[in-house]
């Protein structure tokens, strides 16, 4: 009888998955608890409280992945095991890599089918947007590095933990079938995502576990995992290109719409947003192209403008749409000047919509903060606190802005070089005034702001329930 093809022949690994591993289920669970606690603690401390820089976020993610790889290797070493349990002879690495990569497309199609079914049954996921938002705020280089971590480090770390430690130890105790299902469940739930995404991850965990049980090596499952994660890189590169935007460099430029606003490709995509009978439905259609969908921020912004154009009498949704445009400029397109002007337009035209107005004032403060205009940022934060204290979460947002402004000022003080005392001349006193009555070295006051920029900066807003000012 002829031998089966090499690609279909599992690797013969001494002491491999057919044997009892030297580590236990408790070793794997302890490592999972450590991983979960480390990721939650770092992202809470540095992500939610201190809003880390892009470099720090990338460093945190790399630290977590490397810590898991190191911890898994330490467990193997302490238990007297060897990497040969997970790997194969180097001469078969190409074969095992080819087997894993060959199943990337079938796994992608299967996971897409599961996603369509779960989204149809339970609706699109409404949670899990924070990670996408943070990714969208990162600079281009940081996003590329994070994507590379997801393709290179994450598959190695997760396969060593879930398949190398957990699946192999569970298989020795409860059999391959129960272990196969259990490791997929743990893999899905530890990612802490929306229920619809958890179902997709469960199917992916089953596929990766099946690959490990079939091939009896982590080389194939790592290749399959890395290839599956590569889809995220493709999506990321596509979104970077589609959402490319040049922020306004001057206030005069910010008063004009961006170049892409009426571009042919945006107009073609806008044909997918029908004319709805109500402002609410029109608003929901716009959201489905951005925040709740494929994150096409330019199309979502145009969709919000369509709400304003078609339903100007519906102040509630028109104000929400304009607040959405401001948020897109602020958080996703990094165009702080256009975010300021969008917020001021909202305060001029829809000031009676107090929740949207509070968002606009806070957004203006944050935009000025990112522009480095700390005094104006503080003024707008205080205005939001004084005029919208009744709006939920306004006080917390203002306090966070104050903390960030104070931190920026402390950083500026630390970076400022220590002044050296210049010797006094015959014509200058210690007060910086010329003895002959001139201004000498006294500091000059700052010039006036650009015309039209703060035309509504300090205008008192109408009280709640007042009539809408004329547009």
C-alpha positions in Angstrom: 0.0 0.0 0.0 1.4 3.4 -1.0 2.3 5.9 1.7 -0.1 8.9 2.1 1.1 12.3 0.8 3.4 14.2 3.1 1.0 17.1 3.5 -1.6 14.7 4.9 0.7 12.9 7.2 0.7 14.4 10.8 4.1 15.1 12.3 5.5 12.3 14.5 6.5 14.2 17.6 8.2 12.3 20.4 6.3 13.1 23.6 3.7 14.9 21.5 0.0 15.4 22.0 -0.7 11.7 22.0 1.1 11.5 25.3 0.4 13.0 28.7 2.2 16.4 29.0 4.4 17.1 32.0 2.3 20.2 32.9 -1.2 20.2 34.4 -4.5 21.9 33.7 -3.8 24.1 36.8 -0.6 25.4 35.2 -2.6 26.5 32.1 -5.4 28.0 34.2 -2.9 29.9 36.3 -1.3 31.3 33.2 -4.7 32.3 31.8 -5.6 34.1 35.1 -2.3 35.9 35.0 -2.8 36.9 31.4 -6.4 38.2 32.0 -5.4 40.1 35.1 -2.4 41.7 33.5 -4.2 42.8 30.4 -7.2 44.2 32.3 -5.0 46.0 34.9 -2.7 47.6 32.3 -5.5 48.7 30.0 -7.5 50.1 32.9 -4.7 51.9 34.6 -3.0 53.3 31.5 -5.9 53.2 29.1 -9.0 54.5 31.0 -7.4 56.7 33.6 -4.3 58.3 32.0 -5.0 58.1 28.3 -1.6 56.8 27.2 0.4 58.0 24.2 0.6 55.9 21.1 4.1 54.6 22.1 2.9 53.5 25.5 -0.1 51.7 24.1 2.1 49.8 21.6 4.6 49.0 24.3 1.8 47.7 26.6 0.5 45.4 23.9 4.0 44.1 23.1 4.7 43.6 26.8 1.6 41.5 27.4 2.4 39.2 24.4 6.0 38.8 25.4 5.1 38.2 29.0 2.8 35.3 27.9 5.4 33.7 25.7 8.0 34.0 28.5 5.5 32.6 31.1 4.6 29.6 28.9 8.2 28.8 28.2 9.0 29.1 32.0 6.2 26.6 32.8 7.5 24.1 30.2 11.0 24.4 31.6 9.9 24.1 35.3 7.8 21.0 34.5 10.7 19.3 32.8 9.2 19.5 29.3 10.8 20.5 26.1 9.8 22.5 23.1 9.9 19.4 20.9 6.5 18.6 22.5 5.0 21.5 20.5 7.4 21.7 17.5 8.6 19.3 14.8 11.9 18.7 13.1 13.0 21.8 11.2 12.8 19.8 7.9 9.0 19.6 8.2 8.4 23.3 9.2 7.7 24.3 5.6 5.2 21.5 5.2 3.4 22.4 8.4 3.4 26.1 7.6 1.9 25.3 4.2 -0.8 23.1 5.8 -1.8 25.9 8.2 -1.9 28.6 5.6 -3.9 26.4 3.2 -6.8 26.5 5.6 -6.8 30.3 6.1 -9.3 31.0 3.4 -11.8 28.2 4.5 -11.6 29.5 8.1 -12.2 33.1 6.9 -15.3 32.0 4.9 -16.6 29.9 7.8 -16.1 32.7 10.3 -17.8 35.2 8.0 -20.8 32.9 7.6 -21.1 32.5 11.4 -20.8 36.3 11.7 -23.6 36.9 9.2 -25.9 34.4 11.0 -25.3 35.8 14.4 -25.7 39.4 13.2 -28.9 38.5 11.5 -30.2 36.7 14.6 -29.1 39.2 17.3 -28.2 42.4 15.4 -24.8 44.0 14.9 -22.6 44.2 18.0 -23.2 47.4 19.9 -20.2 46.9 22.3 -16.6 46.3 21.6 -16.2 49.7 19.9 -13.6 51.1 22.4 -10.8 49.1 20.9 -11.7 50.3 17.4 -11.9 53.8 18.6 -8.5 53.7 20.3 -7.0 52.1 17.1 -8.5 54.9 15.1 -6.9 57.5 17.3 -3.4 56.0 17.0 -0.9 57.5 14.4 -0.3 55.5 11.3 3.0 54.0 12.4 1.5 52.9 15.7 -1.4 51.2 13.9 0.9 49.3 11.6 3.0 48.1 14.6 -0.2 47.0 16.5 -1.3 45.1 13.4 2.2 43.5 13.1 1.9 42.4 16.8 -1.5 40.8 16.0 0.1 38.8 13.1 3.4 37.9 14.6 3.4 37.9 18.4 -0.2 37.3 19.3 -0.6 33.9 17.4 2.6 32.6 19.0 1.5 33.6 22.5 -2.1 32.4 22.2 -1.2 29.1 20.5 1.3 28.3 23.2 -1.2 29.0 25.9 -4.5 27.7 24.5 -3.4 24.8 22.4 0.1 24.1 23.7 -0.8 24.2 27.4 -4.6 24.1 27.9 -5.7 21.8 25.1 -2.9 19.2 25.7 -3.4 19.1 29.5 -7.2 18.9 29.2 -6.9 16.1 26.6 -5.0 14.0 29.0 -7.7 14.4 31.6 -11.1 14.5 29.9 -10.5 13.2 26.3 -9.9 15.0 23.1 -13.5 16.0 22.2 -14.4 17.7 25.5 -10.9 19.3 25.7 -11.4 20.6 22.1 -14.7 22.3 23.0 -13.5 23.6 26.4 -10.4 25.3 25.0 -12.4 27.0 22.3 -14.9 28.3 24.9 -12.1 29.7 27.0 -10.4 31.2 23.9 -13.6 33.0 22.9 -14.6 34.3 26.3 -11.2 35.5 27.4 -11.1 38.0 24.6 -14.0 40.0 26.3 -15.8 41.1 23.2 -19.5 41.4 22.1 -21.6 38.2 22.2 -21.8 38.1 18.4 -18.0 38.3 18.1 -17.6 35.7 20.9 -19.5 33.2 18.7 -17.1 33.9 15.8 -14.1 33.5 18.1 -15.5 30.2 19.4 -15.6 28.8 15.9 -12.1 30.1 15.3 -10.9 28.4 18.5 -12.5 25.1 17.3 -10.6 25.4 14.0 -7.3 26.1 15.6 -7.7 23.3 18.1 -8.6 20.9 15.3 -5.5 21.9 13.4 -3.3 21.2 16.5 -4.9 17.8 17.2 -4.6 16.8 13.6 -1.1 18.0 12.9 0.2 17.4 16.4 2.4 20.5 16.3 2.0 24.2 17.0 3.7 25.2 13.8 0.5 24.5 11.8 -1.9 26.2 14.2 0.4 29.3 14.6 0.5 29.6 10.7 -3.4 29.3 10.6 -3.8 31.8 13.4 -1.4 34.3 11.9 -3.0 34.0 8.4 -6.4 34.5 9.9 -5.3 37.6 11.8 -3.8 38.9 8.5 -7.3 39.8 7.4 -7.2 42.5 10.0 -4.1 44.0 8.4 -5.9 44.0 5.0 -8.9 45.8 6.6 -6.6 48.2 8.4 -4.6 49.2 5.3 -7.9 49.6 3.4 -9.4 51.8 6.1 -6.2 53.9 6.4 -6.4 54.6 2.7 -10.1 55.2 2.6 -10.1 57.5 5.7 -7.0 59.4 4.7 -7.6 63.1 5.5 -5.5 66.2 5.6 -6.4 68.3 8.6 -7.0 72.0 8.1 -3.7 73.9 8.8 -5.4 77.3 9.3 -8.7 78.6 10.5 -9.5 80.0 7.1 -9.0 76.6 5.5 -11.2 75.0 8.2 -14.1 77.1 7.1 -14.1 75.3 3.8 -15.2 71.7 3.3 -12.4 69.1 3.0 -11.3 68.0 -0.5 -13.1 64.6 -0.3 -16.5 66.1 0.7 -17.8 66.1 -2.9 -15.4 63.6 -4.4 -16.8 61.1 -6.9 -16.1 58.0 -4.8 -17.8 59.5 -1.7 -20.8 60.4 -3.9 -20.9 56.8 -5.2 -20.9 55.4 -1.7 -23.6 57.9 -0.7 -26.0 56.3 -3.1 -26.1 53.4 -0.6 -27.8 55.7 1.9 -31.4 56.0 0.8 -33.7 58.9 1.5 -35.6 57.8 4.6 -39.0 59.1 5.7 -37.8 60.2 9.1 -34.8 61.9 10.6 -34.3 59.0 13.1 -34.1 56.4 10.3 -31.8 58.7 8.3 -29.5 59.1 11.3 -29.4 55.3 11.9 -28.4 54.8 8.2 -25.4 57.1 8.7 -24.3 55.3 11.8 -24.3 52.0 10.0 -21.5 53.2 7.7 -19.3 54.4 10.6 -19.6 53.8 14.3 -21.8 50.7 13.9 -20.4 49.4 10.7 -17.2 49.4 8.6 -15.9 52.7 10.0 -16.1 54.7 6.8 -15.9 58.0 8.6 -16.2 60.2 5.6 -19.4 58.5 4.4 -20.8 58.7 8.0 -20.1 62.5 8.1 -21.8 63.0 4.8 -24.7 60.9 6.0 -25.0 63.1 9.1 -25.0 66.1 6.8 -27.8 64.5 4.9 -29.9 64.4 8.1 -29.3 68.1 8.6 -30.2 69.0 5.0 -33.3 66.8 4.7 -34.8 67.4 8.2 -33.7 70.9 9.3 -36.9 71.2 11.3 -36.1 68.1 13.5 -33.7 69.9 15.8 -33.1 66.9 18.0 -31.6 64.7 15.2 -30.1 67.6 13.3 -28.1 68.5 16.5 -27.1 64.9 17.1 -25.9 64.7 13.4 -23.9 67.9 13.8 -22.4 66.6 17.0 -21.5 63.4 15.1 -19.7 65.4 12.5 -17.7 67.2 15.2 -16.8 63.9 16.8 -15.6 62.4 13.5 -13.3 65.4 12.9 -12.1 65.3 16.5 -11.6 61.6 17.1 -11.2 59.9 13.8 -9.8 62.4 11.2 -7.7 64.4 13.7 -8.9 67.7 12.3 -9.2 69.8 15.4 -9.9 73.1 13.8 -12.9 71.8 11.8 -14.1 70.1 15.1 -14.0 73.5 16.8 -16.0 75.2 14.0 -18.6 72.3 13.9 -19.1 72.6 17.6 -19.6 76.3 17.4 -22.0 75.9 14.6 -24.0 73.5 16.7 -24.1 76.0 19.6 -25.3 78.8 17.3 -28.0 76.8 15.6 -29.2 74.2 18.1 -28.4 75.6 21.5 -31.7 74.5 22.9 -30.7 70.8 22.4 -28.7 70.8 25.6 -27.3 67.3 25.5 -25.8 67.9 22.0 -24.7 71.4 23.1 -22.9 70.0 26.1 -21.1 67.5 23.8 -20.2 70.3 21.5 -18.7 72.5 24.2 -16.7 69.6 25.6 -15.5 68.7 22.1 -14.4 72.3 21.5 -12.4 72.2 24.8 -10.7 68.9 23.8 -9.9 70.2 20.3 -8.3 73.3 21.7 -6.4 71.1 24.1 -5.0 69.0 21.2 -4.1 72.2 19.4 -2.0 73.2 22.4 -4.2 76.2 23.2 -4.6 75.4 26.9 -6.2 78.7 28.1 -9.0 78.3 25.6 -9.4 74.7 26.4 -9.9 75.6 30.1 -12.3 78.4 29.3 -14.5 76.0 27.2 -14.3 73.3 29.9 -15.4 75.8 32.5 -18.2 77.0 30.3 -19.5 73.5 29.8 -19.4 73.0 33.6 -21.3 76.2 34.3 -24.0 75.9 31.6 -24.5 72.1 31.4 -24.0 70.9 34.9 -27.4 69.2 34.7 -26.3 67.0 31.8 -25.0 63.6 33.0 -21.3 62.9 32.9 -20.5 66.6 32.2 -18.8 67.1 35.5 -16.6 64.0 35.1 -15.6 65.0 31.5 -14.7 68.5 32.7 -12.6 67.2 35.6 -10.8 64.9 33.2 -10.1 67.8 30.9 -8.8 69.9 33.8 -6.4 67.1 34.8 -5.1 66.8 31.2 -4.6 70.6 31.0 -2.7 70.6 34.3 -0.6 67.7 33.1 0.2 69.5 29.8 1.2 72.6 31.7 3.5 70.7 34.1 5.1 69.0 31.1 5.7 72.4 29.5 7.2 73.7 32.7 9.5 70.7 32.9 10.6 71.1 29.3 11.1 74.9 29.6 14.9 75.7 30.1 15.8 77.5 33.3 16.2 81.2 32.5 19.6 82.8 33.1 19.7 86.2 34.8 21.0 88.7 32.2 23.1 91.5 33.5 21.4 94.8 33.8 22.3 97.5 31.3 22.6 101.2 31.8 19.1 101.7 30.5 17.1 98.8 32.0 15.9 98.3 35.6 15.1 95.0 37.3 11.4 95.5 36.5 12.2 95.3 32.8 11.3 98.9 32.2 13.5 101.4 30.5 14.6 104.1 32.8 13.7 106.6 30.1 10.0 105.5 30.2 10.1 103.0 27.3 8.9 99.4 27.5 12.4 98.0 27.3 12.4 94.2 27.9 8.9 94.0 29.3 6.9 91.2 27.7 4.4 92.2 25.0 0.8 91.1 25.1 -0.4 88.5 22.7 -2.0 89.8 19.5 -5.7 89.4 18.8 -7.1 86.0 17.8 -7.8 85.3 14.1 -11.0 87.1 13.0 -14.2 85.1 13.3 -12.6 82.2 15.2 -14.2 82.9 18.6 -17.3 84.7 17.4 -19.4 82.6 19.7 -16.8 81.7 22.3 -18.2 83.7 25.1 -21.8 84.3 24.0 -24.3 83.3 26.8 -26.4 80.4 25.8 -30.2 80.4 26.2 -31.7 78.7 29.2 -33.3 75.3 28.8 -36.6 75.5 26.9 -35.9 78.7 25.1 -36.8 79.1 21.5 -34.3 78.2 18.8 -32.4 81.3 17.4 -32.9 82.0 13.7 -30.5 80.2 11.4 
